[in-house]
Amino acid sequence: MFAAADNSGSNTVPVRVDRWLEIQQMAGPVTLYRGQSSQPARVGLRLQAVGDGIKTGSKAKVVLAADTGIGTISVSEQTSLRIQTLQVAPGNGRITRLQVTGGQVRLKVRPFTNPGSRLEIQTPAGVSGVRGTEFGVSIQPDGKTGLATLSGSVVSNALGKAIAVNGGFQNLVVAGEPPSPAVPLRNDTSLKIEIRKEIKGNVRWARLIGQIDFVNGLTIAGQPQVTDRNGRFDLTLPIASQARVQAVVTTPLGKKQVYDLATW
């Protein structure tokens, strides 16, 4: 779990209020979900109820603005985000909890004036809670969550162990394990890779063996990949006639690097 150090306002009560997240900017294919229905997203549309969400396609991105004016949420390509909670705490504090099951998001949140307000991001590995900071998360298909804090502080909490991830640091949370220690922020998109070529029958195969920074996300041939806790991966792909594959490395803060790999 990721959680803010300040637990004030934890006793929330559901109150019917006009709460929303508005699409402020977008590019590429983005789908807006409301209940069981869906439609193409566009600037100005709002997510207003629990269960509302968006899903970005390849090379798409969205910037969401919160109704309270506390900041923005930048959503990267191939990312799913849904509203889990829109509540009001005692003292009129606003509670916003968003679920991100895969992909990458970056939050820029000003310090709250109400001590009962908070904004949280829930991933398969836990919850990132902040009261004023700039940070991002990158979620792999198996739920591993890389966290990077640019400014402010986030507390990474899992299995009863809490790690403060302050500005200029990063860490990793694996579902069912304590969080890793915070290490200096790298925001490094470098890719180390070795390509081994094989022919089996009449099919050409390329084995890609490499490593990225352990908090980063990796997409190869348009598919999100799983790396181990050290950022290592080992993947075998059938090679088409063009014999080139694109790899994209994305940091939790949203920095991207595209690699055009000659696999044959």
C-alpha positions in Angstrom: 0.0 0.0 0.0 1.0 3.6 -0.6 -0.5 6.0 1.8 -0.1 9.6 2.9 1.6 10.2 6.2 -1.4 12.4 7.4 -4.4 10.2 8.2 -6.8 13.1 9.1 -10.3 12.8 7.6 -10.1 9.0 7.5 -13.7 8.7 8.8 -15.5 9.6 5.6 -19.2 9.8 5.1 -20.9 9.5 1.7 -22.6 12.8 0.8 -24.4 13.6 -2.4 -22.3 16.3 -4.0 -21.5 17.5 -7.5 -18.1 16.0 -7.9 -16.2 15.3 -11.2 -13.1 14.9 -13.1 -13.0 16.8 -16.5 -11.1 15.9 -19.6 -9.0 19.0 -20.1 -6.7 17.8 -22.9 -6.5 14.6 -24.9 -4.9 13.1 -28.0 -5.4 9.7 -29.8 -8.1 7.1 -29.2 -9.7 7.4 -25.7 -12.8 5.7 -24.5 -15.1 7.1 -21.8 -17.0 4.6 -19.6 -20.2 5.3 -17.7 -21.7 2.3 -16.0 -22.1 -0.4 -18.7 -22.0 2.1 -21.6 -19.0 3.6 -23.4 -18.4 6.3 -25.9 -15.5 8.1 -27.6 -14.1 10.7 -25.2 -13.7 14.4 -26.0 -12.5 17.5 -24.2 -15.0 18.8 -21.8 -16.7 15.5 -20.9 -16.7 14.6 -17.2 -16.3 11.5 -15.0 -18.9 12.1 -12.3 -19.9 8.8 -10.6 -18.3 5.8 -9.0 -17.4 3.4 -11.8 -17.0 6.1 -14.5 -13.6 5.8 -16.2 -11.4 6.2 -19.2 -9.1 3.9 -21.2 -6.4 5.2 -23.5 -5.4 3.4 -26.7 -2.0 3.2 -28.3 -0.2 6.6 -28.5 -3.1 8.3 -26.7 -3.0 10.5 -23.6 -5.4 12.5 -21.4 -5.1 15.2 -18.8 -7.9 15.3 -16.2 -8.7 18.3 -14.0 -10.3 17.8 -10.6 -13.4 19.7 -9.6 -11.7 21.1 -6.5 -9.0 22.7 -8.5 -6.3 20.8 -6.6 -4.4 19.7 -9.6 -4.2 17.5 -12.7 -3.9 13.8 -13.5 -2.0 13.0 -16.7 -2.9 9.6 -18.1 -0.5 7.8 -20.5 -1.3 5.4 -23.4 -2.7 2.0 -22.7 -3.9 3.0 -19.3 -7.2 2.2 -17.5 -8.5 4.6 -14.8 -11.8 4.5 -13.0 -13.4 6.5 -10.1 -13.6 4.4 -6.9 -14.7 7.1 -4.5 -16.0 10.7 -4.6 -16.9 11.6 -1.0 -17.0 14.5 1.5 -15.4 14.0 4.9 -16.4 15.8 8.1 -15.5 19.5 7.8 -16.2 19.5 4.0 -12.9 17.7 3.1 -13.0 16.2 -0.4 -12.0 12.5 -0.8 -11.1 11.3 -4.3 -9.9 7.7 -4.9 -9.0 6.5 -8.4 -8.3 3.0 -9.5 -5.5 2.4 -12.1 -5.2 -1.3 -13.1 -2.4 -0.9 -15.7 -0.3 1.7 -17.5 1.1 5.0 -16.2 -0.3 8.1 -14.5 1.3 11.3 -13.1 -0.3 13.5 -10.5 0.5 17.1 -9.8 -1.4 18.1 -6.6 -1.2 21.3 -4.7 -1.2 21.2 -0.9 -4.8 20.9 0.4 -6.2 23.7 2.5 -8.7 21.4 4.2 -7.0 18.8 6.5 -9.7 16.3 5.7 -9.1 16.3 1.9 -7.0 13.8 0.1 -6.5 12.1 -3.3 -5.5 8.5 -3.7 -4.5 6.2 -6.5 -5.2 2.5 -6.0 -3.2 0.0 -8.1 -3.1 -3.8 -7.8 -0.2 -3.5 -5.4 -1.7 -0.9 -3.0 -2.7 2.7 -2.6 -0.8 5.9 -3.2 -2.1 8.7 -1.1 -1.0 12.3 -1.2 -2.0 15.7 0.2 0.2 17.8 -2.0 2.9 16.5 -4.2 4.0 15.6 -7.7 4.5 11.9 -8.3 3.8 9.1 -10.8 3.1 5.4 -10.9 3.8 2.8 -13.6 1.8 -0.5 -13.3 2.9 -3.7 -15.1 0.5 -6.4 -16.2 1.2 -8.5 -13.1 0.4 -5.5 -10.8 4.0 -4.5 -9.9 3.9 -0.8 -9.2 6.8 1.6 -9.7 6.5 4.8 -7.7 8.6 8.0 -8.3 8.2 11.2 -6.3 9.3 14.4 -7.9 8.3 16.7 -5.0 6.5 16.3 -1.7 6.2 12.9 0.0 4.4 9.6 -0.5 4.3 6.8 2.1 4.6 3.3 0.6 2.9 0.9 2.9 2.5 -2.9 2.5 2.2 -5.8 4.9 2.6 -3.5 7.9 5.8 -1.9 6.6 5.9 1.8 5.7 8.6 3.4 3.5 8.6 7.2 3.0 9.3 8.0 -0.7 10.2 11.7 -0.6 10.8 14.0 -3.4 13.8 12.8 -5.5 13.3 9.1 -4.7 11.6 6.0 -6.1 10.6 2.5 -5.1 8.7 -0.6 -6.2 5.8 -2.4 -4.6 5.0 -6.1 -5.5 1.6 -7.4 -4.6 1.9 -9.5 -1.4 5.3 -8.2 -0.4 6.7 -5.3 1.6 7.7 -2.2 -0.4 11.2 -2.0 -1.5 13.5 0.7 0.1 13.4 4.1 -1.5 16.4 4.8 -3.8 17.4 8.1 -5.6 15.1 9.0 -8.4 16.6 8.2 -11.9 13.8 8.9 -14.3 16.0 6.9 -16.7 14.6 5.4 -19.9 17.7 3.5 -21.0 17.3 0.0 -22.3 20.0 -2.7 -22.2 19.1 -5.5 -24.7 20.6 -8.5 -26.4 18.9 -10.1 -29.4 19.4 -13.7 -30.3 18.1 -15.1 -33.6 16.7 -18.5 -34.1 14.9 -20.4 -37.0 12.5 -23.2 -36.0 10.9 -24.9 -38.9 10.0 -22.1 -41.3 9.5 -19.5 -38.6 12.1 -16.9 -37.6 12.2 -16.1 -33.9 14.0 -13.4 -31.9 14.8 -13.8 -28.3 15.0 -10.4 -26.5 16.9 -10.5 -23.3 17.4 -7.2 -21.5 16.9 -4.8 -18.5 15.3 -1.5 -17.7 15.1 0.5 -14.5 13.0 -1.6 -12.1 10.3 1.0 -11.6 9.7 1.5 -15.3 7.1 0.1 -17.7 8.0 -1.7 -20.9 6.0 -2.2 -24.1 7.3 -4.4 -26.9 5.5 -4.8 -30.3 2.5 -2.9 -28.7 2.1 -5.2 -25.8 2.9 -4.3 -22.1 5.5 -6.6 -20.7 6.3 -8.0 -17.2 9.8 -7.5 -15.8 11.3 -9.0 -12.7 12.0 -7.0 -9.5 15.4 -5.9 -11.0 13.8 -4.8 -14.3 15.1 -7.8 -16.3 13.0 -9.5 -19.1 13.4 -12.5 -21.4 10.9 -12.6 -24.4 10.7 -14.6 -27.6 8.8 -13.3 -30.6 8.0 -14.6 -34.0 9.5 -12.2 -36.6 7.5 -10.9 -39.6 9.0 -9.9 -42.9 9.9 -6.4 -41.8 12.1 -7.9 -39.0 11.8 -4.7 -36.8 10.1 -4.4 -33.5 9.4 -1.2 -31.5 10.1 -1.1 -27.7 8.9 1.8 -25.5 10.3 2.4 -22.0 8.1 4.7 -19.7 9.1 6.0 -16.3 6.5 6.5 -13.5 6.8 10.2 -14.2 5.8 9.7 -17.8 9.1 10.2 -19.6 9.3 7.9 -22.7 11.9 6.6 -25.0 11.1 4.7 -28.2 13.6 2.1 -29.5 13.4 0.7 -33.0 14.9 -2.8 -32.7 16.4 -4.6 -35.7 15.5 -8.2 -34.7 16.9 -9.9 -37.8 
